[in-house]
Amino acid sequence: MNNRKRRILFLDRDGTLIVEPTDWQIDSLEKLELLDGVIPALLQLKGAGYELVIVSNQDGLGTDAHPFEDYRIPHEKMLSLFASQGIDFAAEHIDTHFESDASPNRKPGIGMVLDYLKSGDLDLTDSWVIGDRKTDLQLAQNMGIGGIQCGAEGAEWHAIAERLCSLPRRAVVQRDTGETQIRVEVDLDAGGDSDISTGIGFFDHMLDQIAAHGGFKLLLASKGDLHIDEHHTVEDCALALGQALDEALGERRGIGRYGFVLPMDESLAEVAVDLSGRPAFKFEADFPRDTVGEMSTEMVRHFFASLSQSLRCSLHLKVSGDNTHHMIEALFKGVGRALRPALARQGTDLPSTKGVLA
């Protein structure tokens, strides 16, 4: 079961979703005006998997100077306008204190959003505060997440959506056991410059083939109990690599999902991959030799089975040939080539008619 963290946009209201008037109060329908580009941008961001939460300071709301009823009518109209376009908000948090009250709930204080931070399921690397004031950016800093200024002093909504929907897909995994210590870094959108060190020369070469032909950058360093044999190192590298790729893919929105063959001299590798969110594995190979370099050929199957498990993908492999080195390299290159179109980002839609990959 994959437990994804929540990616949330904490949105200011006045000056961010709606235009802020010169008297600072939107207390009538006549003053209600949506910010340019906010609807298509929020639709794009919602489609990319972000939750939307309103976090707003409303000084003195409920007092004679700012009656709640005057606030409620345009606010509910605003929500109705967004809802009519398919935009809903997971929650609203409104603080009514004045700045002089020094309330911890008032932005940039974190009182209104403290539950999100305590929950443990907020993705701190890809959740954002978006607002038009410096206090919004300070709130982001206090929460330990990113902040984006919009409106007259910042970016326009179309630029914000483009930026967030094209963020680099990266992940770092540290896997430490009693048998191995492995660190893996992947960047799915930056090919080349991989650096791999496992202590098994042939295995390093094969991992480099996956990254190079898969079109992603891979940094992998492993220390393991090679004085016993290569089993734990190969297995745990596969599990850590698969986990890193899985985390970098996030919700897998916009990916190609499927990838499809590869000849290498006299060898022919048939490879099919489906980044379905469900592990499944089939393998057919009859290697003429028991080892290549310091790596036993029985570990080839085990590597790809472990990768399928932690990447949560269907992986079907079949290879024929006369030269064991060529056969194994054809498999690793083939998996890389199959992953390249499967990992490729083509938009923000989830590639499933079920509406979920799992």
BATORFI-415783 format. One record per residue (C-alpha): residue in one letter; x, y, z; residue number from 1. Coordinates in pm, whole numbers, plus 32768, in hexadecimal, padded with zeros to 4 digits. Example, Ala and Ser with C-alpha at 12.3 -4.5 7.8 and 13.67 -1.06 7.14 Angstrom:
% BATORFI-415783
{rec "a" {84CE 7E3E 830C} 1}
{rec "s" {8557 7F96 82CA} 2}
//
This chain:
% BATORFI-415783
{rec "m" {8000 8000 8000} 1}
{rec "n" {8097 814D 7F98} 2}
{rec "n" {8059 826C 8089} 3}
{rec "r" {8088 83AD 7FC7} 4}
{rec "k" {80BB 84F0 8083} 5}
{rec "r" {7FC7 860D 803F} 6}
{rec "r" {8039 8720 7F53} 7}
{rec "i" {7F7E 8858 7FC0} 8}
{rec "l" {7F6F 89BE 7F43} 9}
{rec "f" {7F22 8AA8 8063} 10}
{rec "l" {7E7B 8BCE 7FB5} 11}
{rec "d" {7E4B 8D2D 8033} 12}
{rec "r" {7CFB 8DC1 7FCC} 13}
{rec "d" {7D01 8F3C 7F9D} 14}
{rec "g" {7DFE 8FA3 7E95} 15}
{rec "t" {7E3C 8E37 7E3A} 16}
{rec "l" {7CF3 8D95 7DD7} 17}
{rec "i" {7C2F 8ED9 7DBF} 18}
{rec "v" {7C90 9041 7D81} 19}
{rec "e" {7CC2 910B 7EBE} 20}
{rec "p" {7C14 9260 7EB5} 21}
{rec "t" {7CB1 93A5 7F2C} 22}
{rec "d" {7BEF 939D 8074} 23}
{rec "w" {7C70 923A 80BE} 24}
{rec "q" {7B15 91A6 80F8} 25}
{rec "i" {7A4B 90D5 8004} 26}
{rec "d" {78FD 9112 80A9} 27}
{rec "s" {7811 9119 7F7F} 28}
{rec "l" {77D8 905D 7E3B} 29}
{rec "e" {7838 9195 7D79} 30}
{rec "k" {799C 9178 7E01} 31}
{rec "l" {79C3 9008 7DAA} 32}
{rec "e" {7AB2 8FCD 7C87} 33}
{rec "l" {7B80 8E97 7C44} 34}
{rec "l" {7CF2 8EC2 7BFB} 35}
{rec "d" {7D51 8E9B 7A8C} 36}
{rec "g" {7DA5 8D35 7A2E} 37}
{rec "v" {7D54 8C9F 7B81} 38}
{rec "i" {7C4D 8BA9 7B07} 39}
{rec "p" {7D18 8AFE 79F1} 40}
{rec "a" {7E4A 8AFA 7AD3} 41}
{rec "l" {7D93 8A56 7BF6} 42}
{rec "l" {7CF4 895B 7B0B} 43}
{rec "q" {7E4E 8900 7A8A} 44}
{rec "l" {7EDA 88E6 7BEA} 45}
{rec "k" {7DB4 8818 7C63} 46}
{rec "g" {7DE7 8733 7B38} 47}
{rec "a" {7F53 870F 7B9E} 48}
{rec "g" {7EE2 8684 7CEE} 49}
{rec "y" {7EFB 87AF 7DD8} 50}
{rec "e" {7DF8 87E9 7EE8} 51}
{rec "l" {7D81 894F 7F11} 52}
{rec "v" {7D5B 89EE 806A} 53}
{rec "i" {7CFF 8B59 80B4} 54}
{rec "v" {7DC2 8C04 81CB} 55}
{rec "s" {7D5F 8D6F 81FF} 56}
{rec "n" {7D81 8E87 82FE} 57}
{rec "q" {7C3C 8F4D 8321} 58}
{rec "d" {7C87 905D 841D} 59}
{rec "g" {7B66 9097 850D} 60}
{rec "l" {7A6F 8FB8 8456} 61}
{rec "g" {792C 8FB8 8520} 62}
{rec "t" {795C 9117 85AB} 63}
{rec "d" {7886 9244 8554} 64}
{rec "a" {7995 92BD 8465} 65}
{rec "h" {799A 916C 83AF} 66}
{rec "p" {784A 90BE 83DC} 67}
{rec "f" {7847 8F49 8399} 68}
{rec "e" {7714 8F60 82B8} 69}
{rec "d" {77C2 905B 81D3} 70}
{rec "y" {78E6 8F68 81B9} 71}
{rec "r" {7812 8E2F 818C} 72}
{rec "i" {774B 8E9A 8058} 73}
{rec "p" {7872 8EE2 7F6B} 74}
{rec "h" {793C 8DC4 8000} 75}
{rec "e" {782F 8CC3 7FB9} 76}
{rec "k" {7807 8D53 7E5B} 77}
{rec "m" {797B 8D29 7E24} 78}
{rec "l" {7969 8BBD 7E91} 79}
{rec "s" {783E 8B8A 7DAC} 80}
{rec "l" {78FA 8C1B 7C82} 81}
{rec "f" {7A22 8B33 7CBC} 82}
{rec "a" {793F 8A06 7CF4} 83}
{rec "s" {788A 8A4A 7BAD} 84}
{rec "q" {79DA 8A19 7AFD} 85}
{rec "g" {7A2D 88D8 7BB8} 86}
{rec "i" {7B0F 8976 7CBD} 87}
{rec "d" {7AD2 8917 7E25} 88}
{rec "f" {7B96 8963 7F60} 89}
{rec "a" {7BED 8851 8055} 90}
{rec "a" {7BD6 8944 817A} 91}
{rec "e" {7BC0 8AB3 81D8} 92}
{rec "h" {7C79 8B53 82FA} 93}
{rec "i" {7C1F 8CB9 8351} 94}
{rec "d" {7CC2 8D7D 846D} 95}
{rec "t" {7C09 8EAD 84F0} 96}
{rec "h" {7D14 8F44 85D5} 97}
{rec "f" {7DB2 9099 85A5} 98}
{rec "e" {7F2A 90AC 857E} 99}
{rec "s" {7F40 9154 86D3} 100}
{rec "d" {7EA8 901E 8774} 101}
{rec "a" {7FE9 8F5B 8726} 102}
{rec "s" {7F1F 8E1C 86FA} 103}
{rec "p" {7FE1 8CE3 8697} 104}
{rec "n" {7EC1 8C93 85AB} 105}
{rec "r" {7EED 8DCD 84DD} 106}
{rec "k" {7FD5 8DAC 83B1} 107}
{rec "p" {80FD 8D93 83B2} 108}
{rec "g" {80BC 8CCA 84EE} 109}
{rec "i" {807E 8B59 84B0} 110}
{rec "g" {7F56 8B29 859A} 111}
{rec "m" {7E59 8AFE 8481} 112}
{rec "v" {7F2D 89F8 83CF} 113}
{rec "l" {7FCA 8949 84F9} 114}
{rec "d" {7EF7 880F 84D0} 115}
{rec "y" {7F80 87DC 8370} 116}
{rec "l" {80E3 87E9 83F5} 117}
{rec "k" {8094 86FF 8516} 118}
{rec "s" {7FE2 8600 843B} 119}
{rec "g" {8122 857C 83A0} 120}
{rec "d" {8079 854C 824F} 121}
{rec "l" {80C9 86A3 81BB} 122}
{rec "d" {81C9 869B 80A2} 123}
{rec "l" {82B6 87AC 8117} 124}
{rec "t" {837D 879C 7FD3} 125}
{rec "d" {8255 87E2 7EEF} 126}
{rec "s" {8158 88A9 7FB8} 127}
{rec "w" {814C 8A22 7F91} 128}
{rec "v" {80C1 8B63 8020} 129}
{rec "i" {804A 8C4E 7F0C} 130}
{rec "g" {7FF3 8DB2 7F66} 131}
{rec "d" {8026 8F1D 7F0C} 132}
{rec "r" {80CD 8F96 804C} 133}
{rec "k" {8217 8F64 80FF} 134}
{rec "t" {8156 8ECB 8220} 135}
{rec "d" {80F2 8DAC 8139} 136}
{rec "l" {825D 8D6B 80E4} 137}
{rec "q" {82B4 8D7C 8256} 138}
{rec "l" {81A0 8C80 829E} 139}
{rec "a" {823D 8B95 819F} 140}
{rec "q" {838F 8BBC 8245} 141}
{rec "n" {82F9 8B7D 839D} 142}
{rec "m" {8251 8A41 8318} 143}
{rec "g" {838E 89C6 8272} 144}
{rec "i" {82F3 89BD 8115} 145}
{rec "g" {8315 8A89 7FD6} 146}
{rec "g" {827A 8BE0 7FA7} 147}
{rec "i" {8211 8C93 7E68} 148}
{rec "q" {81AC 8DFF 7E58} 149}
{rec "c" {809E 8E54 7D5E} 150}
{rec "g" {7FD1 8F84 7D01} 151}
{rec "a" {8055 90DE 7CB6} 152}
{rec "e" {81A4 909D 7D61} 153}
{rec "g" {81D5 8F38 7CED} 154}
{rec "a" {8193 8E35 7BE2} 155}
{rec "e" {8058 8E13 7B12} 156}
{rec "w" {7F84 8CDF 7B42} 157}
{rec "h" {7FDA 8C3D 79F5} 158}
{rec "a" {814B 8C52 7A4D} 159}
{rec "i" {810E 8BBB 7BA6} 160}
{rec "a" {8052 8A93 7B10} 161}
{rec "e" {815E 8A5B 7A09} 162}
{rec "r" {826E 8A65 7B12} 163}
{rec "l" {81CA 896F 7C00} 164}
{rec "c" {815E 887E 7AEF} 165}
{rec "s" {82BF 8868 7A65} 166}
{rec "l" {8381 883D 7BA9} 167}
{rec "p" {84AA 8750 7B8F} 168}
{rec "r" {8450 85EE 7BF6} 169}
{rec "r" {855F 858F 7CEE} 170}
{rec "a" {8585 84A7 7E14} 171}
{rec "v" {868D 843D 7F0D} 172}
{rec "v" {867E 82EC 7FC0} 173}
{rec "q" {8765 8276 80D3} 174}
{rec "r" {8748 8101 8119} 175}
{rec "d" {8811 807E 8240} 176}
{rec "t" {8801 7F14 82B4} 177}
{rec "g" {88E6 7E2F 8372} 178}
{rec "e" {896E 7DC0 8222} 179}
{rec "t" {897C 7EF9 8148} 180}
{rec "q" {8981 8074 8155} 181}
{rec "i" {88FB 810C 8012} 182}
{rec "r" {88B0 826D 7FA5} 183}
{rec "v" {87F4 82AA 7E60} 184}
{rec "e" {87A2 83F5 7DB9} 185}
{rec "v" {86D7 8409 7C78} 186}
{rec "d" {866E 852B 7B9D} 187}
{rec "l" {8577 84B8 7A95} 188}
{rec "d" {8598 85F7 79C8} 189}
{rec "a" {8714 8616 79BD} 190}
{rec "g" {87C4 850A 78F6} 191}
{rec "g" {8938 84CA 78FF} 192}
{rec "d" {8A4B 84FB 7A02} 193}
{rec "s" {89EE 83C3 7AC6} 194}
{rec "d" {8AE1 834A 7BD1} 195}
{rec "i" {8AC0 81E3 7C4A} 196}
{rec "s" {8B98 8124 7D40} 197}
{rec "t" {8B2B 7FD3 7DCB} 198}
{rec "g" {8C77 7F1D 7DE5} 199}
{rec "i" {8C0E 7E36 7CC7} 200}
{rec "g" {8C9C 7EB7 7B81} 201}
{rec "f" {8BB1 7E01 7A93} 202}
{rec "f" {8A81 7E64 7B64} 203}
{rec "d" {8AEF 7FD2 7B5C} 204}
{rec "h" {8AFD 7FBA 79E2} 205}
{rec "m" {899F 7F22 79D1} 206}
{rec "l" {8905 802A 7AB6} 207}
{rec "d" {89A2 8137 79E0} 208}
{rec "q" {88FA 8099 78B0} 209}
{rec "i" {87A3 80B4 7953} 210}
{rec "a" {87D5 8222 79A9} 211}
{rec "a" {8873 8284 785C} 212}
{rec "h" {876D 81D7 7788} 213}
{rec "g" {8656 8237 7876} 214}
{rec "g" {86B1 83A7 784D} 215}
{rec "f" {86D5 83F4 79C1} 216}
{rec "k" {87F3 8453 7AA5} 217}
{rec "l" {885C 8353 7BA8} 218}
{rec "l" {894A 837C 7CCD} 219}
{rec "l" {8972 8237 7D8C} 220}
{rec "a" {8A71 81E1 7E97} 221}
{rec "s" {8A6B 8092 7F48} 222}
{rec "k" {8B39 7FEB 8056} 223}
{rec "g" {8ADE 7E82 8096} 224}
{rec "d" {8B53 7D31 8114} 225}
{rec "l" {8C06 7CD4 7FD3} 226}
{rec "h" {8CF7 7BFF 809D} 227}
{rec "i" {8BD3 7B0A 80B4} 228}
{rec "d" {8B44 7B2E 7F55} 229}
{rec "e" {8A91 7C2A 7E77} 230}
{rec "h" {892C 7BC0 7ECE} 231}
{rec "h" {88D3 7CC9 7FD0} 232}
{rec "t" {8975 7DE3 7F0C} 233}
{rec "v" {88C1 7D94 7DC7} 234}
{rec "e" {8772 7D5B 7E73} 235}
{rec "d" {877F 7E92 7F4C} 236}
{rec "c" {87F6 7F70 7E2F} 237}
{rec "a" {86C9 7EFC 7D65} 238}
{rec "l" {85DC 7F45 7E85} 239}
{rec "a" {8673 809D 7EC6} 240}
{rec "l" {8677 80F9 7D55} 241}
{rec "g" {850F 808D 7D28} 242}
{rec "q" {84A4 8152 7E5B} 243}
{rec "a" {8559 828A 7DDF} 244}
{rec "l" {84B7 8272 7C88} 245}
{rec "d" {8365 8239 7D2B} 246}
{rec "e" {838A 836C 7E0B} 247}
{rec "a" {8404 8446 7CED} 248}
{rec "l" {82D3 83E3 7C1F} 249}
{rec "g" {81E9 845E 7D31} 250}
{rec "e" {8082 841F 7CCB} 251}
{rec "r" {80FB 83BC 7B6E} 252}
{rec "r" {8026 84C7 7AC9} 253}
{rec "g" {8079 8518 7962} 254}
{rec "i" {816A 83F6 792D} 255}
{rec "g" {8175 8319 77FA} 256}
{rec "r" {8146 81ED 78E4} 257}
{rec "y" {819B 80E2 77E1} 258}
{rec "g" {82E3 808F 773C} 259}
{rec "f" {8342 7F8C 7648} 260}
{rec "v" {84EA 7E60 7574} 261}
{rec "l" {8662 7E61 7534} 262}
{rec "p" {875B 7D9B 7463} 263}
{rec "m" {88CB 7D8F 74C3} 264}
{rec "d" {89A3 7CDC 73C6} 265}
{rec "e" {8928 7B71 73C3} 266}
{rec "s" {884B 7BA5 74F8} 267}
{rec "l" {86E3 7C17 74F9} 268}
{rec "a" {8639 7CA2 762F} 269}
{rec "e" {84C3 7CCD 7635} 270}
{rec "v" {8456 7DC5 773E} 271}
{rec "a" {8301 7E4B 779C} 272}
{rec "v" {82BD 7F30 78C3} 273}
{rec "d" {8180 7FC3 7954} 274}
{rec "l" {81A4 80C4 7A6D} 275}
{rec "s" {8052 8055 7AEA} 276}
{rec "g" {808C 807A 7C5F} 277}
{rec "r" {806E 7EFE 7C7F} 278}
{rec "p" {81A1 7E19 7C82} 279}
{rec "a" {819E 7CEF 7B96} 280}
{rec "f" {82CA 7C38 7B07} 281}
{rec "k" {8311 7B39 79F3} 282}
{rec "f" {8470 7ACC 798E} 283}
{rec "e" {84F6 79D9 7887} 284}
{rec "a" {866B 79A9 7859} 285}
{rec "d" {8764 788B 7838} 286}
{rec "f" {88C1 7918 786A} 287}
{rec "p" {89E5 7847 77E2} 288}
{rec "r" {8AC8 78B3 7903} 289}
{rec "d" {8A96 78C2 7A7C} 290}
{rec "t" {8B4F 7A0B 7AAF} 291}
{rec "v" {8BB9 7B46 79FC} 292}
{rec "g" {8CD3 7BF1 7AB1} 293}
{rec "e" {8C7E 7BE9 7C25} 294}
{rec "m" {8B08 7BC9 7BEC} 295}
{rec "s" {8A4E 7A7F 7BDC} 296}
{rec "t" {894F 7A65 7AC7} 297}
{rec "e" {8844 79E7 7BBB} 298}
{rec "m" {8844 7B46 7C51} 299}
{rec "v" {87C8 7BDE 7B0A} 300}
{rec "r" {866D 7B4E 7B40} 301}
{rec "h" {8677 7BAD 7CAF} 302}
{rec "f" {86DB 7D14 7C5F} 303}
{rec "f" {85BA 7D4E 7B72} 304}
{rec "a" {84C0 7C9D 7C56} 305}
{rec "s" {8527 7D83 7D74} 306}
{rec "l" {8519 7EB4 7C91} 307}
{rec "s" {83B8 7E58 7C22} 308}
{rec "q" {834E 7E36 7D8C} 309}
{rec "s" {83CE 7F85 7E0B} 310}
{rec "l" {837F 804A 7CCD} 311}
{rec "r" {8221 7FB5 7CD0} 312}
{rec "c" {8224 7F5B 7B61} 313}
{rec "s" {81D7 7E37 7A7C} 314}
{rec "l" {831A 7DC1 79DE} 315}
{rec "h" {832A 7CAE 78D5} 316}
{rec "l" {8485 7C44 7861} 317}
{rec "k" {84FC 7B3F 776A} 318}
{rec "v" {8657 7B1A 76D5} 319}
{rec "s" {8702 7A29 75E8} 320}
{rec "g" {8866 7A1A 7565} 321}
{rec "d" {89BB 7971 7578} 322}
{rec "n" {8A8E 7A6D 7638} 323}
{rec "t" {8A2E 7A96 77A5} 324}
{rec "h" {8ABF 7BF2 77C1} 325}
{rec "h" {89FB 7C63 7691} 326}
{rec "m" {88BB 7BC0 770F} 327}
{rec "i" {88C9 7C6B 7863} 328}
{rec "e" {892E 7DBA 77D2} 329}
{rec "a" {8813 7DA2 76D6} 330}
{rec "l" {8721 7D72 77F7} 331}
{rec "f" {87A2 7E9E 78BC} 332}
{rec "k" {87AC 7F7B 7787} 333}
{rec "g" {8655 7EFF 7723} 334}
{rec "v" {85C0 7F52 7874} 335}
{rec "g" {8658 80AD 785B} 336}
{rec "r" {85C9 80DD 76FE} 337}
{rec "a" {8475 8062 776F} 338}
{rec "l" {847D 814B 789C} 339}
{rec "r" {84D5 827C 77CA} 340}
{rec "p" {837A 82AB 772B} 341}
{rec "a" {82CD 8224 7862} 342}
{rec "l" {8372 832A 7944} 343}
{rec "a" {8349 8445 7848} 344}
{rec "r" {8265 855E 78BF} 345}
{rec "q" {815C 85AF 77BD} 346}
{rec "g" {8064 8681 7882} 347}
{rec "t" {7FAF 866E 79D1} 348}
{rec "d" {7E9E 856B 7991} 349}
{rec "l" {7EA4 8424 7A4E} 350}
{rec "p" {7EE1 8313 7948} 351}
{rec "s" {7DCA 822F 79BB} 352}
{rec "t" {7C5A 8212 7965} 353}
{rec "k" {7C23 81A8 7AD0} 354}
{rec "g" {7C9B 82FA 7B4E} 355}
{rec "v" {7DA9 825A 7C25} 356}
{rec "l" {7EEF 819C 7BF9} 357}
{rec "a" {7F02 8096 7D0A} 358}
//
